[in-house]
Amino acid sequence: MPPTTHNTDLTPELRAHMERIKAKATELGLDFFEVVFEMLDFDTMNQIAAYGGFPIRYPHWRWGMEYEKLSKRDAYGMGRIYEMVINNDPSYAYLQESNSVTDQKLVMAHVYGHSDFFKCNFWFSQTDRHMIDHTANHATRVRRHIERQGHDTVERFIDDCLALEHLIDPHSAFVARAGEGDDPGEAVQPERLPAKDYMDRFINPAAEMDRQQQAIDEKAEAERARFPRRPTRDVLLFLLRHAKLEDWQADILGIVRDEAYYFAPQGMTKVMNEGWATYWHSKMMTEHFLEDAEIIDYAEQHSGVVHMAPGGFNPYKIGVELFKDIERRWDRGQHGPEWERLGGIGERGRFDDGSMKGRDKIFEIRRIYNDVNFIDEFLTPEFVERHRMYQHARDPKTGEVKVVSRDFDRVKKTLLYHLTNMGQPFIHVADANYLNRGELYLAHEFNGFEVDAEKGEGALHALRRVWGRPVHLQAVVNEEMALATLGEPDGEITRQKISDDTPPPAHQIM
């Protein structure tokens, strides 16, 4: 049964705090959707968290598994949910009733930061702002399919769709991609040299024109045989258009794809989004809403939010510290060619032109950046050194975590690898008629991030069942480019190294 939210009104005390925090957030320049706060008990909070923050989702075992994990994590003292907010208009945010007033104020301030980010960041601009209604509609449609097709049949197909849910193109909402249905354009004619009419047959002999025309026709025929005509990253859309799916299967695959696109901007802006919300809860609490008696409790909770172990990755910590660093640098003018030219000992650190443009700069960044260009542009060697963001590894003999590299370029490159494409490998449909047998060939565009072998196997089996014919995955695994092939739905995956003898797909992906 789906959880039912407890529409408990906030206590007069919490409502007063909410109104004051909301007013201060507006005064400070935040522009957010209206936020609806709901108070939940521990069990309901975990149920909704298991549903990804939504009160209702389609029935599937993954939600129960996530609920068990969350419940055990809290029971064993390994973590507790303090805030949850949905990118929706209005935004819905949940408060756990067992938390202290100090915690509730911190969460409210944090939530207004998130809602501002949802509303104003470019990468969220194409998301569904009424997703809370649409997830309920998705649940109704899936239940209808279960009634008609049977629970096990539908759940197995959902399993396959979820194994492929990351095979989308998050940038497609912002860029018009050319697809396989494009107009081929004007017919190409043989290249003729300029000549007067009476000399044309000598300068442009018929035999040469026929030879050129034949070559053009052969090339055009080869292009028409390519399917798709161009590589495509939105594998789910390709399957929706070209796999032989029953209507109910296409509906479920469409639901999974819609929800994957809804969540994609959150994966693309995790560092920025959490850093922005943490920046604002810290500023509002320490400068406006923290009572003397609350200082220790607040410090304990805030330090837990931003704690980052050596070699770890905490988006709250990296995000908030980078926003604060940018604000400080732009307040003092520590950027640009003039500052870069400073080379004397201590000159850069002392430089201060009094420009005080830091607040404007972080609002600009919040509006147009995602994690990749945020880190790429604003991470500095000084920042990495100050926060000891070195690369660590565990010593196999002692088990001790040790620094293995302090090199800024290596640290930055590794961080960007894990943030690019939400940490997922780039996979394209390279050929849907491989070997002229209707087999599907996916290719991995290697950018330093390998395909996880176990996940790749699961995706290949799911893809075989959805496509209905043999499938191939060309991918880098353990630093080698190999071709994995699955012929029969329940068969074994075979692997071979890519060689000159391997038949190429319609499109080569580098």
C-alpha positions as semicolon CSV with decimal commas, in nm:
position;residue;x (nm);y (nm);z (nm)
1;M;0,000;0,000;0,000
2;P;0,132;0,350;-0,080
3;P;0,204;0,568;0,223
4;T;-0,042;0,841;0,310
5;T;0,111;1,175;0,402
6;H;0,003;1,320;0,736
7;N;-0,123;1,667;0,653
8;T;-0,055;1,778;1,007
9;D;-0,047;2,154;1,047
10;L;0,273;2,295;1,182
11;T;0,263;2,396;1,545
12;P;0,221;2,771;1,603
13;E;0,588;2,789;1,702
14;L;0,712;2,618;1,386
15;R;0,475;2,817;1,166
16;A;0,613;3,139;1,312
17;H;0,967;3,021;1,244
18;M;0,869;2,923;0,891
19;E;0,722;3,266;0,816
20;R;1,029;3,443;0,949
21;I;1,268;3,219;0,753
22;K;1,062;3,259;0,436
23;A;1,063;3,639;0,472
24;K;1,437;3,648;0,533
25;A;1,506;3,419;0,236
26;T;1,306;3,653;0,013
27;E;1,488;3,956;0,154
28;L;1,823;3,791;0,077
29;G;1,724;3,748;-0,288
30;L;1,605;3,387;-0,307
31;D;1,326;3,327;-0,557
32;F;1,145;3,002;-0,479
33;F;0,824;2,819;-0,546
34;E;0,568;2,826;-0,268
35;V;0,676;2,558;-0,019
36;V;0,425;2,330;0,153
37;F;0,572;2,179;0,470
38;E;0,424;1,857;0,605
39;M;0,507;1,697;0,938
40;L;0,564;1,322;0,921
41;D;0,637;1,049;1,170
42;F;0,949;0,836;1,137
43;D;0,788;0,547;0,949
44;T;0,605;0,763;0,695
45;M;0,917;0,969;0,634
46;N;1,106;0,653;0,540
47;Q;0,823;0,535;0,316
48;I;0,816;0,860;0,122
49;A;1,196;0,872;0,106
50;A;1,190;0,521;-0,041
51;Y;0,954;0,657;-0,308
52;G;1,207;0,925;-0,400
53;G;1,015;1,192;-0,209
54;F;0,676;1,128;-0,369
55;P;0,368;1,012;-0,174
56;I;0,271;0,763;-0,447
57;R;0,478;0,563;-0,698
58;Y;0,401;0,268;-0,921
59;P;0,417;-0,069;-0,740
60;H;0,758;-0,235;-0,754
61;W;0,984;-0,425;-0,517
62;R;1,263;-0,163;-0,535
63;W;1,062;0,074;-0,312
64;G;1,028;-0,188;-0,040
65;M;1,397;-0,267;-0,057
66;E;1,484;0,102;-0,025
67;Y;1,245;0,137;0,270
68;E;1,413;-0,151;0,453
69;K;1,756;0,002;0,392
70;L;1,649;0,342;0,524
71;S;1,478;0,195;0,829
72;K;1,780;-0,018;0,923
73;R;2,020;0,271;0,866
74;D;1,834;0,482;1,121
75;A;1,779;0,195;1,364
76;Y;2,153;0,122;1,374
77;G;2,244;0,489;1,415
78;M;2,407;0,513;1,072
79;G;2,208;0,811;0,948
80;R;1,873;0,985;0,966
81;I;1,666;1,177;0,714
82;Y;1,651;1,542;0,813
83;E;1,522;1,707;0,497
84;M;1,335;1,608;0,185
85;V;1,197;1,845;-0,077
86;I;1,041;1,782;-0,418
87;N;1,110;1,982;-0,734
88;N;0,748;2,074;-0,794
89;D;0,528;2,383;-0,811
90;P;0,444;2,416;-0,528
91;S;0,743;2,245;-0,368
92;Y;0,659;1,987;-0,103
93;A;0,896;1,949;0,191
94;Y;0,879;1,708;0,482
95;L;0,976;1,758;0,844
96;Q;1,027;1,465;1,080
97;E;0,823;1,521;1,392
98;S;1,085;1,375;1,627
99;N;1,346;1,639;1,531
100;S;1,421;1,932;1,759
101;V;1,307;2,286;1,686
102;T;1,666;2,376;1,599
103;D;1,675;2,097;1,341
104;Q;1,341;2,205;1,196
105;K;1,461;2,562;1,149
106;L;1,779;2,440;0,981
107;V;1,575;2,217;0,749
108;M;1,335;2,498;0,657
109;A;1,621;2,731;0,566
110;H;1,785;2,450;0,369
111;V;1,460;2,374;0,184
112;Y;1,413;2,734;0,069
113;G;1,763;2,717;-0,079
114;H;1,670;2,402;-0,270
115;S;1,340;2,545;-0,394
116;D;1,519;2,854;-0,520
117;F;1,767;2,632;-0,705
118;F;1,489;2,420;-0,856
119;K;1,308;2,727;-0,983
120;C;1,604;2,933;-1,107
121;N;1,873;2,692;-1,228
122;F;1,876;2,651;-1,607
123;W;1,917;2,274;-1,594
124;F;1,585;2,236;-1,411
125;S;1,401;2,467;-1,652
126;Q;1,264;2,182;-1,868
127;T;1,155;1,954;-1,581
128;D;0,796;1,863;-1,509
129;R;0,677;2,106;-1,239
130;H;0,371;1,892;-1,163
131;M;0,550;1,563;-1,117
132;I;0,379;1,488;-0,786
133;D;0,049;1,456;-0,982
134;H;0,207;1,267;-1,268
135;T;0,375;1,003;-1,048
136;A;0,029;0,930;-0,905
137;N;-0,101;0,897;-1,262
138;H;0,191;0,667;-1,347
139;A;0,100;0,448;-1,049
140;T;-0,260;0,419;-1,169
141;R;-0,154;0,321;-1,519
142;V;0,091;0,056;-1,397
143;R;-0,171;-0,094;-1,164
144;R;-0,409;-0,115;-1,460
145;H;-0,145;-0,305;-1,659
146;I;-0,090;-0,539;-1,363
147;E;-0,462;-0,618;-1,353
148;R;-0,459;-0,707;-1,722
149;Q;-0,116;-0,866;-1,770
150;G;-0,042;-1,012;-1,428
151;H;0,184;-0,888;-1,150
152;D;0,490;-1,101;-1,230
153;T;0,484;-1,017;-1,602
154;V;0,466;-0,644;-1,543
155;E;0,721;-0,644;-1,262
156;R;0,974;-0,835;-1,472
157;F;0,935;-0,583;-1,752
158;I;0,977;-0,293;-1,507
159;D;1,296;-0,464;-1,386
160;D;1,428;-0,455;-1,743
161;C;1,331;-0,090;-1,793
162;L;1,497;0,015;-1,466
163;A;1,817;-0,163;-1,566
164;L;1,826;0,075;-1,865
165;E;1,692;0,393;-1,702
166;H;2,024;0,580;-1,725
167;L;2,049;0,535;-2,102
168;I;1,909;0,878;-2,180
169;D;2,053;1,204;-2,316
170;P;2,019;1,466;-2,038
171;H;2,117;1,748;-2,276
172;S;1,850;1,664;-2,534
173;A;1,596;1,891;-2,363
174;F;1,818;2,188;-2,447
175;V;1,972;2,089;-2,783
176;A;1,791;1,993;-3,103
177;R;1,949;1,659;-3,195
178;A;1,943;1,542;-3,555
179;G;1,786;1,198;-3,571
180;E;1,740;0,909;-3,804
181;G;1,424;1,057;-3,950
182;D;1,593;1,371;-4,084
183;D;1,534;1,493;-4,434
184;P;1,829;1,372;-4,643
185;G;1,852;1,710;-4,816
186;E;1,906;1,791;-5,182
187;A;2,037;1,528;-5,415
188;V;2,411;1,556;-5,480
189;Q;2,517;1,602;-5,842
190;P;2,852;1,516;-6,004
191;E;3,103;1,797;-5,990
192;R;3,125;1,966;-6,331
193;L;3,406;2,198;-6,436
194;P;3,293;2,531;-6,582
195;A;3,288;2,519;-6,961
196;K;3,112;2,676;-7,260
197;D;2,836;2,463;-7,409
198;Y;3,033;2,354;-7,716
199;M;3,333;2,249;-7,501
200;D;3,141;2,078;-7,218
201;R;3,155;1,727;-7,365
202;F;3,534;1,752;-7,386
203;I;3,598;1,910;-7,044
204;N;3,333;1,704;-6,862
205;P;3,329;1,372;-7,054
206;A;3,020;1,157;-7,011
207;A;3,217;0,858;-6,882
208;E;3,363;1,061;-6,595
209;M;3,022;1,208;-6,511
210;D;2,871;0,859;-6,505
211;R;3,152;0,736;-6,280
212;Q;3,095;1,022;-6,034
213;Q;2,719;0,970;-6,040
214;Q;2,761;0,598;-5,966
215;A;2,988;0,676;-5,669
216;I;2,736;0,929;-5,538
217;D;2,449;0,680;-5,573
218;E;2,647;0,407;-5,396
219;K;2,731;0,639;-5,108
220;A;2,365;0,750;-5,078
221;E;2,252;0,386;-5,074
222;A;2,502;0,305;-4,799
223;E;2,377;0,603;-4,596
224;R;2,016;0,488;-4,634
225;A;2,116;0,144;-4,505
226;R;2,246;0,294;-4,182
227;F;1,999;0,252;-3,901
228;P;1,999;0,483;-3,717
229;R;2,139;0,735;-3,961
230;R;2,332;0,895;-3,676
231;P;2,444;0,762;-3,335
232;T;2,186;0,830;-3,066
233;R;2,237;0,861;-2,690
234;D;1,870;0,844;-2,596
235;V;1,856;0,465;-2,603
236;L;1,518;0,456;-2,427
237;L;1,360;0,678;-2,692
238;F;1,512;0,462;-2,965
239;L;1,362;0,152;-2,806
240;L;1,023;0,323;-2,776
241;R;1,028;0,405;-3,146
242;H;1,181;0,088;-3,289
243;A;1,154;-0,209;-3,050
244;K;0,859;-0,442;-3,105
245;L;0,674;-0,358;-2,785
246;E;0,317;-0,423;-2,687
247;D;0,118;-0,113;-2,596
248;W;0,143;-0,176;-2,223
249;Q;0,519;-0,227;-2,250
250;A;0,564;0,098;-2,443
251;D;0,360;0,279;-2,178
252;I;0,575;0,148;-1,893
253;L;0,900;0,220;-2,077
254;G;0,771;0,573;-2,140
255;I;0,695;0,615;-1,770
256;V;1,045;0,505;-1,670
257;R;1,196;0,739;-1,930
258;D;0,984;1,038;-1,819
259;E;1,088;0,987;-1,457
260;A;1,454;0,940;-1,555
261;Y;1,448;1,279;-1,729
262;Y;1,279;1,437;-1,429
263;F;1,555;1,318;-1,194
264;A;1,843;1,384;-1,438
265;P;1,903;1,752;-1,342
266;Q;1,935;1,649;-0,978
267;G;2,218;1,416;-1,077
268;M;2,375;1,689;-1,291
269;T;2,374;1,949;-1,012
270;K;2,416;1,750;-0,690
271;V;2,722;1,944;-0,571
272;M;2,578;2,284;-0,660
273;N;2,228;2,215;-0,534
274;E;2,334;2,081;-0,195
275;G;2,607;2,342;-0,166
276;W;2,361;2,623;-0,240
277;A;2,106;2,501;0,014
278;T;2,380;2,451;0,276
279;Y;2,518;2,799;0,210
280;W;2,180;2,958;0,278
281;H;2,086;2,752;0,583
282;S;2,426;2,835;0,730
283;K;2,391;3,208;0,662
284;M;2,031;3,236;0,784
285;M;2,083;3,026;1,095
286;T;2,411;3,181;1,213
287;E;2,320;3,540;1,130
288;H;1,947;3,554;1,202
289;F;1,771;3,257;1,361
290;L;2,005;3,080;1,599
291;E;1,936;3,127;1,970
292;D;2,221;3,108;2,219
293;A;2,086;2,785;2,365
294;E;2,078;2,625;2,019
295;I;2,440;2,685;1,919
296;I;2,575;2,346;2,026
297;D;2,289;2,148;1,868
298;Y;2,317;2,347;1,546
299;A;2,695;2,311;1,530
300;E;2,663;1,935;1,577
301;Q;2,407;1,898;1,298
302;H;2,582;2,132;1,056
303;S;2,921;1,969;1,110
304;G;2,761;1,631;1,038
305;V;2,621;1,767;0,712
306;V;2,956;1,898;0,585
307;H;3,191;1,635;0,729
308;M;3,411;1,478;0,464
309;A;3,652;1,198;0,548
310;P;3,995;1,185;0,378
311;G;3,948;1,059;0,026
312;G;3,570;1,091;0,054
313;F;3,325;1,291;-0,155
314;N;3,061;1,501;0,019
315;P;2,865;1,724;-0,223
316;Y;2,739;1,938;0,068
317;K;3,096;2,014;0,179
318;I;3,248;2,070;-0,163
319;G;2,951;2,273;-0,285
320;V;2,918;2,510;0,011
321;E;3,291;2,569;0,044
322;L;3,325;2,640;-0,327
323;F;3,036;2,890;-0,321
324;K;3,195;3,062;-0,019
325;D;3,534;3,065;-0,192
326;I;3,386;3,221;-0,507
327;E;3,203;3,484;-0,304
328;R;3,524;3,575;-0,118
329;R;3,731;3,592;-0,437
330;W;3,482;3,808;-0,626
331;D;3,437;4,037;-0,324
332;R;3,813;4,103;-0,335
333;G;3,861;4,090;-0,712
334;Q;4,082;3,781;-0,689
335;H;4,010;3,661;-1,042
336;G;4,074;3,762;-1,399
337;P;4,389;3,862;-1,592
338;E;4,507;4,133;-1,350
339;W;4,501;3,898;-1,054
340;E;4,651;3,612;-1,257
341;R;4,953;3,828;-1,342
342;L;5,044;3,871;-0,975
343;G;5,345;3,657;-0,895
344;G;5,515;3,800;-0,587
345;I;5,511;3,614;-0,256
346;G;5,176;3,673;-0,090
347;E;5,059;3,919;-0,358
348;R;4,755;3,718;-0,460
349;G;4,644;3,657;-0,104
350;R;4,671;4,028;-0,015
351;F;4,502;4,158;-0,329
352;D;4,169;4,331;-0,262
353;D;4,010;4,580;-0,501
354;G;3,702;4,619;-0,282
355;S;3,470;4,527;-0,570
356;M;3,227;4,329;-0,347
357;K;3,071;4,140;-0,639
358;G;3,072;3,801;-0,470
359;R;2,698;3,778;-0,399
360;D;2,609;3,871;-0,757
361;K;2,854;3,612;-0,885
362;I;2,718;3,319;-0,687
363;F;2,363;3,406;-0,795
364;E;2,482;3,409;-1,157
365;I;2,649;3,071;-1,110
366;R;2,337;2,929;-0,948
367;R;2,139;3,033;-1,255
368;I;2,342;2,887;-1,543
369;Y;2,595;2,626;-1,427
370;N;2,585;2,252;-1,362
371;D;2,836;2,051;-1,157
372;V;3,075;1,983;-1,443
373;N;3,134;2,341;-1,553
374;F;3,108;2,461;-1,190
375;I;3,402;2,240;-1,087
376;D;3,588;2,288;-1,415
377;E;3,583;2,669;-1,393
378;F;3,602;2,746;-1,023
379;L;3,804;2,467;-0,859
380;T;4,152;2,605;-0,793
381;P;4,481;2,455;-0,670
382;E;4,453;2,675;-0,359
383;F;4,105;2,536;-0,285
384;V;4,221;2,176;-0,324
385;E;4,518;2,240;-0,096
386;R;4,312;2,424;0,166
387;H;4,055;2,144;0,190
388;R;4,308;1,863;0,142
389;M;4,114;1,719;-0,151
390;Y;4,393;1,477;-0,235
391;Q;4,353;1,138;-0,392
392;H;4,359;0,862;-0,133
393;A;4,380;0,483;-0,145
394;R;4,368;0,213;0,118
395;D;4,698;0,039;0,184
396;P;4,632;-0,332;0,111
397;K;4,873;-0,438;0,386
398;T;4,775;-0,211;0,673
399;G;4,424;-0,108;0,569
400;E;4,523;0,252;0,637
401;V;4,393;0,524;0,402
402;K;4,689;0,714;0,255
403;V;4,743;1,004;0,015
404;V;4,848;0,876;-0,327
405;S;4,846;1,206;-0,519
406;R;4,837;1,579;-0,446
407;D;4,850;1,673;-0,813
408;F;4,578;1,932;-0,882
409;D;4,520;1,832;-1,245
410;R;4,478;1,467;-1,149
411;V;4,241;1,550;-0,862
412;K;4,031;1,776;-1,083
413;K;4,021;1,532;-1,374
414;T;3,912;1,245;-1,149
415;L;3,639;1,459;-0,996
416;L;3,512;1,564;-1,339
417;Y;3,510;1,202;-1,458
418;H;3,274;1,110;-1,175
419;L;3,045;1,409;-1,231
420;T;3,022;1,396;-1,611
421;N;2,696;1,241;-1,734
422;M;2,587;1,193;-1,370
423;G;2,866;0,942;-1,322
424;Q;2,725;0,718;-1,594
425;P;2,920;0,604;-1,904
426;F;2,827;0,751;-2,243
427;I;2,642;0,483;-2,439
428;H;2,515;0,527;-2,798
429;V;2,306;0,321;-3,035
430;A;2,566;0,269;-3,308
431;D;2,378;0,017;-3,523
432;A;2,030;-0,133;-3,508
433;N;2,085;-0,364;-3,802
434;Y;2,425;-0,503;-3,716
435;L;2,548;-0,770;-3,958
436;N;2,226;-0,701;-4,153
437;R;2,040;-0,922;-3,903
438;G;1,843;-0,668;-3,702
439;E;2,082;-0,700;-3,409
440;L;2,138;-0,402;-3,178
441;Y;2,489;-0,268;-3,130
442;L;2,558;-0,022;-2,847
443;A;2,893;0,154;-2,821
444;H;3,067;0,312;-2,523
445;E;3,220;0,654;-2,580
446;F;3,520;0,636;-2,349
447;N;3,597;0,957;-2,159
448;G;3,801;0,807;-1,878
449;F;3,500;0,642;-1,713
450;E;3,472;0,267;-1,769
451;V;3,159;0,057;-1,784
452;D;3,094;-0,133;-1,463
453;A;3,112;-0,498;-1,570
454;E;2,832;-0,622;-1,343
455;K;2,592;-0,341;-1,435
456;G;2,682;-0,382;-1,799
457;E;2,583;-0,750;-1,788
458;G;2,250;-0,668;-1,627
459;A;2,178;-0,398;-1,884
460;L;2,271;-0,631;-2,170
461;H;2,027;-0,900;-2,052
462;A;1,751;-0,639;-2,009
463;L;1,824;-0,492;-2,351
464;R;1,806;-0,836;-2,513
465;R;1,460;-0,895;-2,371
466;V;1,332;-0,551;-2,470
467;W;1,484;-0,547;-2,821
468;G;1,387;-0,907;-2,893
469;R;1,700;-0,993;-3,093
470;P;2,073;-1,039;-3,016
471;V;2,248;-0,737;-2,870
472;H;2,609;-0,623;-2,852
473;L;2,789;-0,379;-2,625
474;Q;3,126;-0,236;-2,722
475;A;3,283;-0,099;-2,404
476;V;3,604;-0,030;-2,219
477;V;3,636;-0,267;-1,923
478;N;3,962;-0,307;-1,730
479;E;4,132;-0,069;-1,975
480;E;4,050;-0,285;-2,278
481;M;3,796;-0,224;-2,553
482;A;3,590;-0,539;-2,594
483;L;3,266;-0,652;-2,752
484;A;3,014;-0,831;-2,531
485;T;2,742;-1,023;-2,716
486;L;2,422;-1,182;-2,590
487;G;2,250;-1,404;-2,844
488;E;1,974;-1,585;-2,655
489;P;1,762;-1,413;-2,384
490;D;1,877;-1,654;-2,113
491;G;2,211;-1,741;-2,271
492;E;2,567;-1,663;-2,174
493;I;2,737;-1,338;-2,264
494;T;3,040;-1,390;-2,486
495;R;3,329;-1,144;-2,502
496;Q;3,596;-1,077;-2,759
497;K;3,860;-0,811;-2,803
498;I;3,790;-0,561;-3,076
499;S;4,024;-0,630;-3,366
500;D;4,057;-0,549;-3,734
501;D;3,854;-0,864;-3,806
502;T;3,558;-0,751;-3,596
503;P;3,275;-0,635;-3,827
504;P;3,225;-0,262;-3,757
505;P;2,885;-0,113;-3,671
506;A;2,717;0,148;-3,889
507;H;2,877;0,422;-3,677
508;Q;3,213;0,422;-3,504
509;I;3,208;0,580;-3,158
510;M;3,540;0,711;-3,032
